[in-house]
């Protein structure tokens, strides 16, 4: 049997039972990464570091030390999550040579749990995008069809998990960047409740929406990664302790699963069919399906692009050629330095977001756009909370379609529309998991389970029921 066919949990058990060494698993991943490097999923592969960490894990195992579920397990990390002494570029020319002096808390926790860091995955520049085409290191490809996008912005992480280059990966999700690429590649993705994972060392895009979370091949695998990275961190004042169960029952008997009419109104026929098949599968396992309504559903997209761009324009002001990152070679004075540096080293999409952000925050438009979006955010949050007060979870498509072809959509505003199902979850700060369910033309669709804030374990448990039904 091929090591790479094992799930993270299966590999963990095999390592514990000394049937497979961490070094063997790590070498198998590195070989696969090399063999399938055309996917362009990694910006940096840290081969030496990975071998070193795997040998260290094997030493712990042979000495009979305490065995954590992640001990010796190879993992990949999105390139906007900082790794000490390992280049972290955010897929931007701006940070092309940036070597962080510290680990993000989530990474430090993985390493101290004994995980083996394989490398840093490709993404849309500064996590802004839905297709991975906005990477300064070239587009990554979908693991199931080379001609299609892997989704974004955590496209490299999702494609790497699907291509079995790694047993799991970390992504970040500001408006869907874990869930949408996971759906496009037929794997599991989970965005935790806002605050469950420390954002320390995650390069900020929109701080009130950003969350780190896992991309894996099974729901149980996602739980293992969550257990390692969750927890309050003194370095992130917004972080909190969110509890998780040791195991997921996947039992939905008697659970009320809500479906908002608005979720399915714009869906194509085949997508709709697959979505309701997932709902039926939960019903067969004893869940009750309840129709609910979330009137603000569509407004969330506009609210998201106003708020996330406003926050991005502020967060990215630090990339000015002075503090860190690259600096233009010649300039006349300080404003010329800023201008040349930012013109040269930031990509078009990032510039677009900064311009949108500055526009909605400018004195003439602040009330009309930014303040209005903040007010709408409260309404959206209230509607989701209300729907969830009478349901255990909501079921929602993850994306309107399967992964599109690379280069097929030149209009950025149309690409934004593909985030319609994922962004409300970030606006409301809720946990949501995507599980593959159904296919169109051989490409997977995803279905999303959305839960109440801090009910991350329940969300994963319902997701496990969906996964079980899929077989
Ligand atoms: N696709 C969305 C955007 O472009 C979401 C990105 C994200 O979650 N990081 O903003």
Boltz pocket constraint, residues with backbone or C-beta under 6 A from the ligand:
constraints:
  - pocket:
      binder: B
      contacts: [[A, 126], [A, 127], [A, 128], [A, 129], [A, 130], [A, 152], [A, 153], [A, 172], [A, 173], [A, 174], [A, 175], [A, 176], [A, 177], [A, 178], [A, 205], [A, 308], [A, 419]]
      max_distance: 6.0
